[in-house]
């Protein structure tokens, strides 16, 4: 696992935590959706890099 994989996964988890927090606080749906999309993209990119599918 390289440094970029770790950064992508940590960033994805951080955004997922923000998504959960903003959803609990009933923030605007657009902000919650953007955080959700960002977290999924970061987590997916990190996992794909670990699996060696995406270099």
mmCIF file of the N, C-alpha and C atoms, coordinates in Angstrom:
data_MODEL
# 
_entry.id   MODEL 
# 
loop_
_atom_site.group_PDB 
_atom_site.id 
_atom_site.type_symbol 
_atom_site.label_atom_id 
_atom_site.label_alt_id 
_atom_site.label_comp_id 
_atom_site.label_asym_id 
_atom_site.label_entity_id 
_atom_site.label_seq_id 
_atom_site.pdbx_PDB_ins_code 
_atom_site.Cartn_x 
_atom_site.Cartn_y 
_atom_site.Cartn_z 
_atom_site.occupancy 
_atom_site.B_iso_or_equiv 
_atom_site.pdbx_formal_charge 
_atom_site.auth_seq_id 
_atom_site.auth_comp_id 
_atom_site.auth_asym_id 
_atom_site.auth_atom_id 
_atom_site.pdbx_PDB_model_num 
ATOM 1   N N  . UNK A 1 1  ? 0.849   -1.176 0.000   1.00 0.00 ? 1  UNK A N  1 
ATOM 2   C CA . UNK A 1 1  ? 0.000   0.000  0.000   1.00 0.00 ? 1  UNK A CA 1 
ATOM 3   C C  . UNK A 1 1  ? 0.895   1.239  0.000   1.00 0.00 ? 1  UNK A C  1 
ATOM 4   N N  . UNK A 1 2  ? 0.646   2.110  -0.944  1.00 0.00 ? 2  UNK A N  1 
ATOM 5   C CA . UNK A 1 2  ? 1.462   3.317  -1.059  1.00 0.00 ? 2  UNK A CA 1 
ATOM 6   C C  . UNK A 1 2  ? 0.853   4.462  -0.276  1.00 0.00 ? 2  UNK A C  1 
ATOM 7   N N  . UNK A 1 3  ? 1.575   5.552  -0.240  1.00 0.00 ? 3  UNK A N  1 
ATOM 8   C CA . UNK A 1 3  ? 1.107   6.730  0.474   1.00 0.00 ? 3  UNK A CA 1 
ATOM 9   C C  . UNK A 1 3  ? -0.166  7.306  -0.131  1.00 0.00 ? 3  UNK A C  1 
ATOM 10  N N  . UNK A 1 4  ? -0.276  7.269  -1.468  1.00 0.00 ? 4  UNK A N  1 
ATOM 11  C CA . UNK A 1 4  ? -1.468  7.813  -2.118  1.00 0.00 ? 4  UNK A CA 1 
ATOM 12  C C  . UNK A 1 4  ? -2.708  6.995  -1.774  1.00 0.00 ? 4  UNK A C  1 
ATOM 13  N N  . UNK A 1 5  ? -2.551  5.678  -1.706  1.00 0.00 ? 5  UNK A N  1 
ATOM 14  C CA . UNK A 1 5  ? -3.685  4.830  -1.296  1.00 0.00 ? 5  UNK A CA 1 
ATOM 15  C C  . UNK A 1 5  ? -4.173  5.239  0.082   1.00 0.00 ? 5  UNK A C  1 
ATOM 16  N N  . UNK A 1 6  ? -3.240  5.402  0.993   1.00 0.00 ? 6  UNK A N  1 
ATOM 17  C CA . UNK A 1 6  ? -3.587  5.765  2.366   1.00 0.00 ? 6  UNK A CA 1 
ATOM 18  C C  . UNK A 1 6  ? -4.276  7.121  2.410   1.00 0.00 ? 6  UNK A C  1 
ATOM 19  N N  . UNK A 1 7  ? -3.748  8.083  1.669   1.00 0.00 ? 7  UNK A N  1 
ATOM 20  C CA . UNK A 1 7  ? -4.342  9.419  1.645   1.00 0.00 ? 7  UNK A CA 1 
ATOM 21  C C  . UNK A 1 7  ? -5.763  9.369  1.092   1.00 0.00 ? 7  UNK A C  1 
ATOM 22  N N  . UNK A 1 8  ? -5.969  8.619  0.014   1.00 0.00 ? 8  UNK A N  1 
ATOM 23  C CA . UNK A 1 8  ? -7.303  8.523  -0.579  1.00 0.00 ? 8  UNK A CA 1 
ATOM 24  C C  . UNK A 1 8  ? -8.298  7.882  0.378   1.00 0.00 ? 8  UNK A C  1 
ATOM 25  N N  . UNK A 1 9  ? -7.886  6.831  1.061   1.00 0.00 ? 9  UNK A N  1 
ATOM 26  C CA . UNK A 1 9  ? -8.793  6.141  1.978   1.00 0.00 ? 9  UNK A CA 1 
ATOM 27  C C  . UNK A 1 9  ? -9.085  7.012  3.205   1.00 0.00 ? 9  UNK A C  1 
ATOM 28  N N  . UNK A 1 10 ? -8.068  7.665  3.743   1.00 0.00 ? 10 UNK A N  1 
ATOM 29  C CA . UNK A 1 10 ? -8.286  8.537  4.904   1.00 0.00 ? 10 UNK A CA 1 
ATOM 30  C C  . UNK A 1 10 ? -9.179  9.716  4.518   1.00 0.00 ? 10 UNK A C  1 
ATOM 31  N N  . UNK A 1 11 ? -8.944  10.300 3.350   1.00 0.00 ? 11 UNK A N  1 
ATOM 32  C CA . UNK A 1 11 ? -9.790  11.398 2.884   1.00 0.00 ? 11 UNK A CA 1 
ATOM 33  C C  . UNK A 1 11 ? -11.230 10.933 2.681   1.00 0.00 ? 11 UNK A C  1 
ATOM 34  N N  . UNK A 1 12 ? -11.399 9.738  2.116   1.00 0.00 ? 12 UNK A N  1 
ATOM 35  C CA . UNK A 1 12 ? -12.741 9.190  1.929   1.00 0.00 ? 12 UNK A CA 1 
ATOM 36  C C  . UNK A 1 12 ? -13.453 8.967  3.249   1.00 0.00 ? 12 UNK A C  1 
ATOM 37  N N  . UNK A 1 13 ? -12.741 8.445  4.244   1.00 0.00 ? 13 UNK A N  1 
ATOM 38  C CA . UNK A 1 13 ? -13.346 8.235  5.562   1.00 0.00 ? 13 UNK A CA 1 
ATOM 39  C C  . UNK A 1 13 ? -13.677 9.558  6.239   1.00 0.00 ? 13 UNK A C  1 
ATOM 40  N N  . UNK A 1 14 ? -12.798 10.555 6.069   1.00 0.00 ? 14 UNK A N  1 
ATOM 41  C CA . UNK A 1 14 ? -13.056 11.881 6.620   1.00 0.00 ? 14 UNK A CA 1 
ATOM 42  C C  . UNK A 1 14 ? -14.315 12.490 5.995   1.00 0.00 ? 14 UNK A C  1 
ATOM 43  N N  . UNK A 1 15 ? -14.445 12.366 4.673   1.00 0.00 ? 15 UNK A N  1 
ATOM 44  C CA . UNK A 1 15 ? -15.630 12.895 3.992   1.00 0.00 ? 15 UNK A CA 1 
ATOM 45  C C  . UNK A 1 15 ? -16.886 12.114 4.386   1.00 0.00 ? 15 UNK A C  1 
ATOM 46  N N  . UNK A 1 16 ? -16.743 10.813 4.595   1.00 0.00 ? 16 UNK A N  1 
ATOM 47  C CA . UNK A 1 16 ? -17.887 10.009 5.031   1.00 0.00 ? 16 UNK A CA 1 
ATOM 48  C C  . UNK A 1 16 ? -18.345 10.452 6.422   1.00 0.00 ? 16 UNK A C  1 
ATOM 49  N N  . UNK A 1 17 ? -17.407 10.773 7.297   1.00 0.00 ? 17 UNK A N  1 
ATOM 50  C CA . UNK A 1 17 ? -17.764 11.290 8.614   1.00 0.00 ? 17 UNK A CA 1 
ATOM 51  C C  . UNK A 1 17 ? -18.459 12.632 8.512   1.00 0.00 ? 17 UNK A C  1 
ATOM 52  N N  . UNK A 1 18 ? -17.992 13.483 7.612   1.00 0.00 ? 18 UNK A N  1 
ATOM 53  C CA . UNK A 1 18 ? -18.649 14.768 7.371   1.00 0.00 ? 18 UNK A CA 1 
ATOM 54  C C  . UNK A 1 18 ? -20.053 14.577 6.825   1.00 0.00 ? 18 UNK A C  1 
ATOM 55  N N  . UNK A 1 19 ? -20.196 13.605 5.934   1.00 0.00 ? 19 UNK A N  1 
ATOM 56  C CA . UNK A 1 19 ? -21.519 13.281 5.374   1.00 0.00 ? 19 UNK A CA 1 
ATOM 57  C C  . UNK A 1 19 ? -22.476 12.879 6.486   1.00 0.00 ? 19 UNK A C  1 
ATOM 58  N N  . UNK A 1 20 ? -22.028 12.004 7.367   1.00 0.00 ? 20 UNK A N  1 
ATOM 59  C CA . UNK A 1 20 ? -22.875 11.537 8.478   1.00 0.00 ? 20 UNK A CA 1 
ATOM 60  C C  . UNK A 1 20 ? -23.244 12.704 9.401   1.00 0.00 ? 20 UNK A C  1 
ATOM 61  N N  . UNK A 1 21 ? -22.253 13.532 9.722   1.00 0.00 ? 21 UNK A N  1 
ATOM 62  C CA . UNK A 1 21 ? -22.489 14.661 10.621  1.00 0.00 ? 21 UNK A CA 1 
ATOM 63  C C  . UNK A 1 21 ? -23.450 15.674 9.999   1.00 0.00 ? 21 UNK A C  1 
ATOM 64  N N  . UNK A 1 22 ? -23.239 16.008 8.738   1.00 0.00 ? 22 UNK A N  1 
ATOM 65  C CA . UNK A 1 22 ? -24.101 16.985 8.075   1.00 0.00 ? 22 UNK A CA 1 
ATOM 66  C C  . UNK A 1 22 ? -25.512 16.451 7.916   1.00 0.00 ? 22 UNK A C  1 
ATOM 67  N N  . UNK A 1 23 ? -25.637 15.141 7.684   1.00 0.00 ? 23 UNK A N  1 
ATOM 68  C CA . UNK A 1 23 ? -26.963 14.552 7.538   1.00 0.00 ? 23 UNK A CA 1 
ATOM 69  C C  . UNK A 1 23 ? -27.710 14.616 8.874   1.00 0.00 ? 23 UNK A C  1 
ATOM 70  N N  . UNK A 1 24 ? -27.001 14.356 9.981   1.00 0.00 ? 24 UNK A N  1 
ATOM 71  C CA . UNK A 1 24 ? -27.624 14.435 11.309  1.00 0.00 ? 24 UNK A CA 1 
ATOM 72  C C  . UNK A 1 24 ? -28.067 15.856 11.639  1.00 0.00 ? 24 UNK A C  1 
ATOM 73  N N  . UNK A 1 25 ? -27.292 16.847 11.186  1.00 0.00 ? 25 UNK A N  1 
ATOM 74  C CA . UNK A 1 25 ? -27.620 18.246 11.461  1.00 0.00 ? 25 UNK A CA 1 
ATOM 75  C C  . UNK A 1 25 ? -28.650 18.800 10.480  1.00 0.00 ? 25 UNK A C  1 
ATOM 76  N N  . UNK A 1 26 ? -29.074 17.995 9.545   1.00 0.00 ? 26 UNK A N  1 
ATOM 77  C CA . UNK A 1 26 ? -30.053 18.368 8.524   1.00 0.00 ? 26 UNK A CA 1 
ATOM 78  C C  . UNK A 1 26 ? -29.586 19.577 7.713   1.00 0.00 ? 26 UNK A C  1 
ATOM 79  N N  . UNK A 1 27 ? -28.351 19.484 7.243   1.00 0.00 ? 27 UNK A N  1 
ATOM 80  C CA . UNK A 1 27 ? -27.791 20.518 6.376   1.00 0.00 ? 27 UNK A CA 1 
ATOM 81  C C  . UNK A 1 27 ? -28.467 20.427 5.008   1.00 0.00 ? 27 UNK A C  1 
ATOM 82  N N  . UNK A 1 28 ? -28.243 21.419 4.139   1.00 0.00 ? 28 UNK A N  1 
ATOM 83  C CA . UNK A 1 28 ? -28.853 21.375 2.801   1.00 0.00 ? 28 UNK A CA 1 
ATOM 84  C C  . UNK A 1 28 ? -28.487 20.095 2.051   1.00 0.00 ? 28 UNK A C  1 
ATOM 85  N N  . UNK A 1 29 ? -29.453 19.558 1.340   1.00 0.00 ? 29 UNK A N  1 
ATOM 86  C CA . UNK A 1 29 ? -29.249 18.277 0.644   1.00 0.00 ? 29 UNK A CA 1 
ATOM 87  C C  . UNK A 1 29 ? -28.095 18.334 -0.343  1.00 0.00 ? 29 UNK A C  1 
ATOM 88  N N  . UNK A 1 30 ? -27.872 19.473 -0.985  1.00 0.00 ? 30 UNK A N  1 
ATOM 89  C CA . UNK A 1 30 ? -26.798 19.570 -1.978  1.00 0.00 ? 30 UNK A CA 1 
ATOM 90  C C  . UNK A 1 30 ? -25.427 19.353 -1.333  1.00 0.00 ? 30 UNK A C  1 
ATOM 91  N N  . UNK A 1 31 ? -25.226 19.884 -0.125  1.00 0.00 ? 31 UNK A N  1 
ATOM 92  C CA . UNK A 1 31 ? -23.955 19.708 0.576   1.00 0.00 ? 31 UNK A CA 1 
ATOM 93  C C  . UNK A 1 31 ? -23.775 18.248 0.970   1.00 0.00 ? 31 UNK A C  1 
ATOM 94  N N  . UNK A 1 32 ? -24.829 17.628 1.468   1.00 0.00 ? 32 UNK A N  1 
ATOM 95  C CA . UNK A 1 32 ? -24.774 16.231 1.885   1.00 0.00 ? 32 UNK A CA 1 
ATOM 96  C C  . UNK A 1 32 ? -24.477 15.339 0.683   1.00 0.00 ? 32 UNK A C  1 
ATOM 97  N N  . UNK A 1 33 ? -25.116 15.612 -0.447  1.00 0.00 ? 33 UNK A N  1 
ATOM 98  C CA . UNK A 1 33 ? -24.897 14.812 -1.655  1.00 0.00 ? 33 UNK A CA 1 
ATOM 99  C C  . UNK A 1 33 ? -23.463 14.971 -2.156  1.00 0.00 ? 33 UNK A C  1 
ATOM 100 N N  . UNK A 1 34 ? -22.936 16.193 -2.153  1.00 0.00 ? 34 UNK A N  1 
ATOM 101 C CA . UNK A 1 34 ? -21.554 16.408 -2.590  1.00 0.00 ? 34 UNK A CA 1 
ATOM 102 C C  . UNK A 1 34 ? -20.561 15.674 -1.697  1.00 0.00 ? 34 UNK A C  1 
ATOM 103 N N  . UNK A 1 35 ? -20.784 15.702 -0.389  1.00 0.00 ? 35 UNK A N  1 
ATOM 104 C CA . UNK A 1 35 ? -19.903 14.973 0.519   1.00 0.00 ? 35 UNK A CA 1 
ATOM 105 C C  . UNK A 1 35 ? -19.988 13.463 0.283   1.00 0.00 ? 35 UNK A C  1 
ATOM 106 N N  . UNK A 1 36 ? -21.195 12.969 0.058   1.00 0.00 ? 36 UNK A N  1 
ATOM 107 C CA . UNK A 1 36 ? -21.370 11.533 -0.193  1.00 0.00 ? 36 UNK A CA 1 
ATOM 108 C C  . UNK A 1 36 ? -20.640 11.123 -1.464  1.00 0.00 ? 36 UNK A C  1 
ATOM 109 N N  . UNK A 1 37 ? -20.804 11.880 -2.522  1.00 0.00 ? 37 UNK A N  1 
ATOM 110 C CA . UNK A 1 37 ? -20.142 11.563 -3.791  1.00 0.00 ? 37 UNK A CA 1 
ATOM 111 C C  . UNK A 1 37 ? -18.628 11.620 -3.635  1.00 0.00 ? 37 UNK A C  1 
ATOM 112 N N  . UNK A 1 38 ? -18.137 12.654 -2.953  1.00 0.00 ? 38 UNK A N  1 
ATOM 113 C CA . UNK A 1 38 ? -16.691 12.783 -2.742  1.00 0.00 ? 38 UNK A CA 1 
ATOM 114 C C  . UNK A 1 38 ? -16.118 11.626 -1.942  1.00 0.00 ? 38 UNK A C  1 
ATOM 115 N N  . UNK A 1 39 ? -16.826 11.219 -0.895  1.00 0.00 ? 39 UNK A N  1 
ATOM 116 C CA . UNK A 1 39 ? -16.310 10.126 -0.069  1.00 0.00 ? 39 UNK A CA 1 
ATOM 117 C C  . UNK A 1 39 ? -16.304 8.811  -0.830  1.00 0.00 ? 39 UNK A C  1 
ATOM 118 N N  . UNK A 1 40 ? -17.352 8.545  -1.593  1.00 0.00 ? 40 UNK A N  1 
ATOM 119 C CA . UNK A 1 40 ? -17.399 7.307  -2.381  1.00 0.00 ? 40 UNK A CA 1 
ATOM 120 C C  . UNK A 1 40 ? -16.299 7.292  -3.426  1.00 0.00 ? 40 UNK A C  1 
ATOM 121 N N  . UNK A 1 41 ? -16.068 8.427  -4.085  1.00 0.00 ? 41 UNK A N  1 
ATOM 122 C CA . UNK A 1 41 ? -15.013 8.484  -5.110  1.00 0.00 ? 41 UNK A CA 1 
ATOM 123 C C  . UNK A 1 41 ? -13.635 8.254  -4.510  1.00 0.00 ? 41 UNK A C  1 
ATOM 124 N N  . UNK A 1 42 ? -13.355 8.882  -3.360  1.00 0.00 ? 42 UNK A N  1 
ATOM 125 C CA . UNK A 1 42 ? -12.043 8.706  -2.727  1.00 0.00 ? 42 UNK A CA 1 
ATOM 126 C C  . UNK A 1 42 ? -11.838 7.282  -2.236  1.00 0.00 ? 42 UNK A C  1 
ATOM 127 N N  . UNK A 1 43 ? -12.853 6.723  -1.592  1.00 0.00 ? 43 UNK A N  1 
ATOM 128 C CA . UNK A 1 43 ? -12.733 5.352  -1.107  1.00 0.00 ? 43 UNK A CA 1 
ATOM 129 C C  . UNK A 1 43 ? -12.576 4.365  -2.262  1.00 0.00 ? 43 UNK A C  1 
ATOM 130 N N  . UNK A 1 44 ? -13.354 4.551  -3.321  1.00 0.00 ? 44 UNK A N  1 
ATOM 131 C CA . UNK A 1 44 ? -13.256 3.652  -4.476  1.00 0.00 ? 44 UNK A CA 1 
ATOM 132 C C  . UNK A 1 44 ? -11.883 3.758  -5.127  1.00 0.00 ? 44 UNK A C  1 
ATOM 133 N N  . UNK A 1 45 ? -11.371 4.968  -5.280  1.00 0.00 ? 45 UNK A N  1 
ATOM 134 C CA . UNK A 1 45 ? -10.052 5.141  -5.893  1.00 0.00 ? 45 UNK A CA 1 
ATOM 135 C C  . UNK A 1 45 ? -8.969  4.492  -5.042  1.00 0.00 ? 45 UNK A C  1 
ATOM 136 N N  . UNK A 1 46 ? -9.052  4.640  -3.727  1.00 0.00 ? 46 UNK A N  1 
ATOM 137 C CA . UNK A 1 46 ? -8.061  4.012  -2.856  1.00 0.00 ? 46 UNK A CA 1 
ATOM 138 C C  . UNK A 1 46 ? -8.106  2.504  -2.929  1.00 0.00 ? 46 UNK A C  1 
ATOM 139 N N  . UNK A 1 47 ? -9.307  1.931  -2.936  1.00 0.00 ? 47 UNK A N  1 
ATOM 140 C CA . UNK A 1 47 ? -9.450  0.468  -3.003  1.00 0.00 ? 47 UNK A CA 1 
ATOM 141 C C  . UNK A 1 47 ? -8.985  -0.049 -4.356  1.00 0.00 ? 47 UNK A C  1 
ATOM 142 N N  . UNK A 1 48 ? -9.326  0.664  -5.428  1.00 0.00 ? 48 UNK A N  1 
ATOM 143 C CA . UNK A 1 48 ? -8.887  0.222  -6.758  1.00 0.00 ? 48 UNK A CA 1 
ATOM 144 C C  . UNK A 1 48 ? -7.367  0.272  -6.879  1.00 0.00 ? 48 UNK A C  1 
ATOM 145 N N  . UNK A 1 49 ? -6.744  1.259  -6.261  1.00 0.00 ? 49 UNK A N  1 
ATOM 146 C CA . UNK A 1 49 ? -5.278  1.330  -6.298  1.00 0.00 ? 49 UNK A CA 1 
ATOM 147 C C  . UNK A 1 49 ? -4.659  0.189  -5.498  1.00 0.00 ? 49 UNK A C  1 
ATOM 148 N N  . UNK A 1 50 ? -5.263  -0.167 -4.371  1.00 0.00 ? 50 UNK A N  1 
ATOM 149 C CA . UNK A 1 50 ? -4.756  -1.290 -3.566  1.00 0.00 ? 50 UNK A CA 1 
ATOM 150 C C  . UNK A 1 50 ? -4.862  -2.577 -4.358  1.00 0.00 ? 50 UNK A C  1 
ATOM 151 N N  . UNK A 1 51 ? -5.975  -2.758 -5.058  1.00 0.00 ? 51 UNK A N  1 
ATOM 152 C CA . UNK A 1 51 ? -6.189  -3.985 -5.831  1.00 0.00 ? 51 UNK A CA 1 
ATOM 153 C C  . UNK A 1 51 ? -5.325  -4.028 -7.086  1.00 0.00 ? 51 UNK A C  1 
ATOM 154 N N  . UNK A 1 52 ? -4.724  -2.912 -7.454  1.00 0.00 ? 52 UNK A N  1 
ATOM 155 C CA . UNK A 1 52 ? -3.856  -2.875 -8.634  1.00 0.00 ? 52 UNK A CA 1 
ATOM 156 C C  . UNK A 1 52 ? -4.626  -2.719 -9.930  1.00 0.00 ? 52 UNK A C  1 
ATOM 157 N N  . UNK A 1 53 ? -5.912  -2.367 -9.841  1.00 0.00 ? 53 UNK A N  1 
ATOM 158 C CA . UNK A 1 53 ? -6.721  -2.207 -11.058 1.00 0.00 ? 53 UNK A CA 1 
ATOM 159 C C  . UNK A 1 53 ? -6.442  -0.857 -11.700 1.00 0.00 ? 53 UNK A C  1 
ATOM 160 N N  . UNK A 1 54 ? -6.254  0.145  -10.857 1.00 0.00 ? 54 UNK A N  1 
ATOM 161 C CA . UNK A 1 54 ? -6.030  1.493  -11.362 1.00 0.00 ? 54 UNK A CA 1 
ATOM 162 C C  . UNK A 1 54 ? -4.667  1.963  -10.909 1.00 0.00 ? 54 UNK A C  1 
ATOM 163 N N  . UNK A 1 55 ? -3.795  2.257  -11.851 1.00 0.00 ? 55 UNK A N  1 
ATOM 164 C CA . UNK A 1 55 ? -2.440  2.734  -11.498 1.00 0.00 ? 55 UNK A CA 1 
ATOM 165 C C  . UNK A 1 55 ? -2.431  4.185  -11.714 1.00 0.00 ? 55 UNK A C  1 
# 
